[in-house]
Amino acid sequence: MRVLIAPDKFAGTLTAVEAADAIATGWARRAPGDALDLAPMADGGPGFVDVMYTALGGELAAVTVSGPFGEPVPAMLLLVGDTAYAESAQACGLHLTQARDPEAASTVGVGELIVAALGAGARRVVVGLGGSGTTDGGAGLLSALGATADLDLEGGPRGLADITRVDLRAARHRVADVELVAASDVDSPLTGLFGAAKTFGPQKGIPEERLPEVDATLERFAEVVDRRLALVPGAGAAGGLGYALLVLGGTREPGIGLVAECVRLRERAKAADLVITGEGAFDFSSRSGKVPYGVAAIAGEVLRPCIALAGRVLVGSREMRALGVESAYSLVDAVGEERAMGDPMGALADLAERVARSWSR
């Protein structure tokens, strides 16, 4: 039997590469004769560079950039020919903003990643958006590339409330001959009821009572920069990093689609008898461009069954099938929360071994 293993990361415990390895280890214990094809996946969020390196090879370049509060943080660029892949979460991820003021968090480090990519000779820069702890409309990114304003663009949304002027000429000139791509699973606009602040602000630590004010700040910023592009789907990705890339002439691609194309997921799914995907929490939000939904959709198009292994399964059978998944298996339900968190590799391997009893021939 041929099995394609294509999971996302299990946030906080396993990278996508580690998750694929764990599933393969457990499956092979039960069904050593099965042919296992590992295709770790990402949607543009944390783990994006790791997954692209596994799929494409290339050269990894270590760089140091500014974190969301100005402190130096390590990051990696992947260089494949004249294309550079960067991951915004490495410069402004939630793990860097915890217990700090989210309204002072900046995306300047993401701009510095782009500067480093240009310095390495890249003519195309793909920025994975997701898992950010920032909501500054990408103002910090624009500043790192040369934009100027009457206020500090690197102070987070708190510093943008009274902005009246932004000059993008230097930033646009710097990337004039470069293709910028925002790889994102989010199709929210920058502002409004479904915008960056009101949709994702709470998970970044912005108090409920401050959400209207932060949204109004982003609205003001967009009026000064480009109101039209603020309404484009994906402009609200990563707290507005999508918007910053759009105003610099960039384009947006669904992260899962970009990764699927790079790893030849359709071709590999067609050659398989079963497709396995997974993520930390499998819930109905997975339909919003997340890896399991994208993998299941491709499996369905080539008429292959798809199952999911997840840290937690928070949907019923009807919702599961609406997502294109035949069955989903919960790591916490199978081994308990303590083991799932304390030994995620071993626990996921054990779950995969159990699942193989039902699905392997």
C-alpha positions as CSV (number, residue, x, y, z in Angstrom):
1,M,0.0,0.0,0.0
2,R,1.2,3.5,-0.9
3,V,0.7,6.2,1.8
4,L,1.3,9.9,1.4
5,I,2.0,11.6,4.7
6,A,1.4,15.4,4.4
7,P,0.9,17.1,7.8
8,D,1.2,20.6,9.0
9,K,3.1,21.5,12.2
10,F,1.6,20.6,15.5
11,A,1.9,24.1,17.0
12,G,4.0,24.3,20.1
13,T,5.2,20.7,19.9
14,L,6.2,19.4,16.5
15,T,7.4,20.9,13.2
16,A,5.7,19.6,10.1
17,V,8.9,17.6,9.3
18,E,8.9,16.1,12.8
19,A,5.2,15.3,12.6
20,A,5.7,13.5,9.2
21,D,8.6,11.5,10.6
22,A,6.6,10.5,13.7
23,I,3.6,9.4,11.7
24,A,5.9,7.4,9.3
25,T,7.7,5.8,12.3
26,G,4.5,4.6,13.9
27,W,2.9,3.5,10.6
28,A,5.9,1.4,9.6
29,R,5.8,-0.4,13.0
30,R,2.4,-1.7,12.1
31,A,2.7,-2.0,8.3
32,P,6.4,-2.4,7.4
33,G,5.6,-3.3,3.9
34,D,3.8,-0.1,3.0
35,A,5.5,2.5,0.9
36,L,5.5,5.8,2.7
37,D,6.0,9.1,1.0
38,L,6.7,12.1,3.3
39,A,5.5,15.6,2.2
40,P,5.6,18.0,5.2
41,M,3.4,20.9,4.5
42,A,2.9,24.6,5.6
43,D,0.4,27.4,4.9
44,G,2.9,30.3,5.2
45,G,3.0,30.4,9.0
46,P,5.7,29.0,11.4
47,G,7.7,26.2,9.7
48,F,7.3,27.6,6.2
49,V,11.1,27.9,5.5
50,D,11.8,24.5,7.0
51,V,9.1,22.8,4.8
52,M,10.3,24.6,1.6
53,Y,13.9,23.6,2.3
54,T,12.8,20.0,2.7
55,A,10.9,20.2,-0.6
56,L,13.3,22.3,-2.7
57,G,16.8,22.1,-1.1
58,G,18.7,25.3,-1.8
59,E,20.9,27.2,0.6
60,L,19.9,28.3,4.1
61,A,21.3,31.7,5.2
62,A,21.3,32.7,8.8
63,V,20.6,36.4,9.4
64,T,19.9,38.5,12.5
65,V,17.0,41.0,12.3
66,S,15.1,43.2,14.7
67,G,12.4,41.6,16.8
68,P,9.0,43.2,17.4
69,F,10.4,45.4,20.1
70,G,13.8,46.1,18.5
71,E,15.8,43.3,20.1
72,P,18.0,41.2,17.8
73,V,16.5,37.8,16.8
74,P,17.8,35.0,14.6
75,A,16.1,34.1,11.4
76,M,16.7,32.0,8.3
77,L,16.4,32.8,4.6
78,L,16.1,30.0,2.0
79,L,17.8,30.8,-1.3
80,V,16.8,28.7,-4.3
81,G,18.2,30.1,-7.5
82,D,17.1,33.7,-7.6
83,T,14.1,33.1,-5.3
84,A,14.3,33.8,-1.5
85,Y,11.8,32.3,1.0
86,A,11.3,34.1,4.3
87,E,9.0,33.5,7.2
88,S,7.5,36.5,9.0
89,A,6.9,34.6,12.2
90,Q,10.7,34.3,12.7
91,A,10.9,38.1,13.0
92,C,7.6,39.0,14.6
93,G,5.9,35.8,15.7
94,L,3.6,35.4,18.7
95,H,6.4,33.7,20.6
96,L,8.3,37.0,20.5
97,T,5.5,39.2,21.8
98,Q,4.1,37.2,24.7
99,A,3.8,39.2,28.0
100,R,4.7,42.4,26.1
101,D,2.6,45.3,24.8
102,P,1.1,44.0,21.5
103,E,0.2,47.6,20.4
104,A,4.0,48.4,20.4
105,A,5.0,45.4,18.3
106,S,6.6,46.1,14.9
107,T,7.2,44.3,11.7
108,V,10.5,46.0,11.0
109,G,12.4,42.7,11.1
110,V,10.3,41.3,8.3
111,G,11.4,44.2,6.2
112,E,15.0,43.5,7.2
113,L,14.6,39.9,6.0
114,I,13.6,41.3,2.6
115,V,16.6,43.6,2.6
116,A,18.8,40.6,3.3
117,A,17.2,38.6,0.5
118,L,17.9,41.5,-1.9
119,G,21.4,41.7,-0.7
120,A,21.8,38.0,-1.5
121,G,20.8,38.6,-5.1
122,A,17.1,37.5,-4.9
123,R,14.9,38.7,-7.7
124,R,11.8,37.1,-6.3
125,V,11.0,37.1,-2.5
126,V,8.3,34.9,-1.1
127,V,7.2,35.9,2.4
128,G,5.3,33.3,4.4
129,L,2.7,35.2,6.5
130,G,1.2,33.6,9.6
131,G,1.7,33.3,13.4
132,S,2.5,36.9,13.8
133,G,2.2,38.8,17.1
134,T,1.9,42.2,15.3
135,T,-0.9,44.4,14.1
136,D,0.9,47.4,12.6
137,G,-0.3,47.2,9.0
138,G,3.2,46.3,7.9
139,A,4.4,49.9,8.7
140,G,7.6,48.5,10.2
141,L,8.3,46.5,7.1
142,L,7.8,49.6,4.9
143,S,10.2,51.6,7.2
144,A,12.9,48.9,6.9
145,L,12.7,49.3,3.1
146,G,13.0,53.1,3.2
147,A,9.6,54.5,3.7
148,T,9.3,57.7,5.8
149,A,6.5,59.4,7.6
150,D,5.7,62.2,10.0
151,L,5.6,59.6,12.8
152,D,7.7,56.6,13.8
153,L,6.7,53.7,11.5
154,E,8.4,51.2,13.8
155,G,6.5,51.7,17.0
156,G,3.6,49.4,16.3
157,P,-0.1,50.5,15.9
158,R,0.2,52.7,19.0
159,G,2.6,55.0,17.2
160,L,0.4,55.4,14.1
161,A,-2.8,56.9,15.6
162,D,-2.1,60.5,14.4
163,I,-0.2,59.8,11.2
164,T,-0.8,62.2,8.3
165,R,1.9,61.5,5.8
166,V,3.8,58.4,4.5
167,D,6.3,58.6,1.6
168,L,6.8,55.2,-0.1
169,R,9.0,56.3,-3.0
170,A,12.2,55.0,-1.6
171,A,10.7,51.7,-0.6
172,R,9.0,51.2,-3.9
173,H,12.2,52.1,-5.8
174,R,14.2,49.5,-3.7
175,V,11.9,46.7,-4.8
176,A,11.0,48.0,-8.3
177,D,12.7,45.1,-10.1
178,V,11.8,42.4,-7.6
179,E,8.7,40.2,-7.5
180,L,7.2,40.1,-4.0
181,V,4.8,37.3,-3.0
182,A,2.8,37.1,0.1
183,A,2.1,33.5,0.9
184,S,-0.9,33.4,3.3
185,D,-3.8,31.3,4.4
186,V,-5.8,34.4,5.5
187,D,-8.1,36.3,3.2
188,S,-9.2,39.0,5.6
189,P,-9.0,42.7,4.6
190,L,-6.9,45.1,6.6
191,T,-9.7,46.9,8.4
192,G,-13.4,46.5,9.4
193,L,-15.4,43.8,11.1
194,F,-13.4,41.0,9.6
195,G,-10.1,42.9,9.5
196,A,-6.7,42.3,11.0
197,A,-7.4,43.8,14.4
198,K,-10.9,42.6,15.1
199,T,-10.4,39.1,13.8
200,F,-6.9,38.3,15.1
201,G,-6.2,41.0,17.7
202,P,-7.5,39.0,20.7
203,Q,-5.1,36.1,20.0
204,K,-2.3,38.6,19.9
205,G,-3.2,40.0,23.3
206,I,-5.0,43.2,22.4
207,P,-7.8,43.7,24.9
208,E,-11.4,43.6,23.6
209,E,-12.0,47.2,24.5
210,R,-9.0,48.3,22.5
211,L,-9.9,46.5,19.3
212,P,-12.0,49.4,17.8
213,E,-9.2,51.9,18.5
214,V,-6.6,49.7,16.8
215,D,-8.9,49.1,13.8
216,A,-9.4,52.9,13.6
217,T,-5.6,53.4,13.6
218,L,-5.2,50.9,10.7
219,E,-8.0,52.7,8.9
220,R,-6.2,56.0,9.3
221,F,-3.0,54.4,8.1
222,A,-4.7,53.0,5.0
223,E,-6.3,56.4,4.2
224,V,-2.8,57.9,4.2
225,V,-1.2,55.1,2.2
226,D,-3.7,53.4,-0.1
227,R,-7.3,52.9,1.0
228,R,-8.2,50.7,-2.0
229,L,-5.6,48.0,-1.3
230,A,-6.8,47.8,2.3
231,L,-9.9,46.0,1.1
232,V,-8.1,43.4,-1.0
233,P,-8.5,39.8,0.5
234,G,-5.3,39.0,2.3
235,A,-4.4,42.6,3.2
236,G,-5.1,41.7,6.8
237,A,-2.8,38.7,6.9
238,A,-0.2,38.8,9.7
239,G,-1.6,42.0,11.2
240,G,-1.4,43.8,7.9
241,L,1.9,42.5,6.5
242,G,-0.1,41.4,3.5
243,Y,-1.2,45.0,3.0
244,A,2.4,46.3,3.1
245,L,3.5,43.8,0.5
246,L,0.5,44.8,-1.7
247,V,1.3,48.5,-1.6
248,L,4.9,47.7,-2.7
249,G,3.5,46.0,-5.8
250,G,3.5,42.5,-4.4
251,T,0.9,39.8,-5.1
252,R,-0.8,37.3,-2.7
253,E,-0.9,33.5,-3.2
254,P,-2.6,31.1,-0.8
255,G,0.2,29.6,1.2
256,I,-1.1,26.0,1.0
257,G,-1.4,26.2,-2.8
258,L,2.1,27.5,-3.2
259,V,3.6,24.8,-1.0
260,A,1.5,22.1,-2.7
261,E,2.8,23.1,-6.1
262,C,6.4,23.1,-4.9
263,V,6.1,19.6,-3.3
264,R,4.1,18.2,-6.3
265,L,1.3,17.2,-3.9
266,R,-1.3,16.4,-6.6
267,E,1.1,14.2,-8.5
268,R,2.2,12.4,-5.3
269,A,-1.4,12.0,-4.0
270,K,-2.4,10.5,-7.3
271,A,0.3,7.9,-6.9
272,A,-0.9,7.0,-3.4
273,D,-3.7,4.8,-2.1
274,L,-4.2,6.8,1.1
275,V,-3.4,10.4,2.1
276,I,-2.7,11.3,5.7
277,T,-2.6,14.9,6.9
278,G,-2.7,16.6,10.3
279,E,-2.2,19.6,12.6
280,G,-2.3,20.6,16.2
281,A,-6.0,21.4,16.4
282,F,-8.4,20.1,13.7
283,D,-11.5,22.3,13.8
284,F,-13.8,24.0,11.4
285,S,-11.4,27.0,11.0
286,S,-9.2,24.5,9.1
287,R,-11.4,25.3,6.1
288,S,-9.9,28.8,5.9
289,G,-6.9,27.9,3.8
290,K,-5.3,25.6,6.4
291,V,-3.2,22.6,5.5
292,P,-5.6,19.7,6.3
293,Y,-8.3,21.3,4.1
294,G,-5.9,22.0,1.3
295,V,-4.5,18.5,1.4
296,A,-7.9,16.9,1.6
297,A,-9.2,19.0,-1.3
298,I,-6.3,17.8,-3.5
299,A,-6.8,14.2,-2.4
300,G,-10.5,14.5,-3.3
301,E,-9.7,15.8,-6.7
302,V,-7.6,12.7,-7.5
303,L,-10.2,10.4,-5.8
304,R,-8.0,9.3,-2.9
305,P,-9.2,9.0,0.7
306,C,-7.8,11.4,3.2
307,I,-7.6,11.0,7.0
308,A,-6.2,13.3,9.6
309,L,-4.2,12.9,12.8
310,A,-4.4,15.9,15.1
311,G,-3.5,17.0,18.6
312,R,-7.2,17.6,19.2
313,V,-10.2,16.9,17.0
314,L,-12.9,19.6,17.5
315,V,-15.3,18.7,14.8
316,G,-18.0,16.0,14.4
317,S,-18.2,13.5,11.5
318,R,-20.5,15.8,9.4
319,E,-18.1,18.8,9.6
320,M,-15.2,16.5,9.1
321,R,-16.6,15.2,5.8
322,A,-17.4,18.8,4.8
323,L,-13.7,19.3,5.1
324,G,-13.0,16.3,2.8
325,V,-11.6,14.1,5.6
326,E,-12.9,10.5,6.0
327,S,-11.8,10.1,9.6
328,A,-9.9,12.2,12.1
329,Y,-8.0,10.8,15.2
330,S,-7.2,12.8,18.3
331,L,-3.8,12.5,20.0
332,V,-5.1,13.8,23.3
333,D,-8.0,11.3,23.3
334,A,-5.7,8.4,22.4
335,V,-2.8,9.0,24.9
336,G,-3.9,11.8,27.2
337,E,-2.9,15.4,27.3
338,E,0.2,14.8,29.6
339,R,1.8,12.4,27.2
340,A,0.7,14.3,24.1
341,M,2.5,17.4,25.3
342,G,5.4,15.6,27.1
343,D,6.4,13.2,24.4
344,P,4.7,14.4,21.2
345,M,7.0,12.4,18.8
346,G,6.4,9.1,20.6
347,A,2.7,9.8,21.2
348,L,2.1,10.6,17.5
349,A,4.0,7.6,16.4
350,D,1.8,5.4,18.7
351,L,-1.4,7.0,17.3
352,A,-0.2,6.4,13.8
353,E,0.5,2.7,14.6
354,R,-3.1,2.3,15.9
355,V,-4.6,4.0,12.9
356,A,-2.6,1.8,10.6
357,R,-4.5,-1.2,12.0
358,S,-7.7,0.2,10.5
359,W,-6.4,1.6,7.2
360,S,-3.4,-0.4,6.0
361,R,-4.1,-3.4,3.9
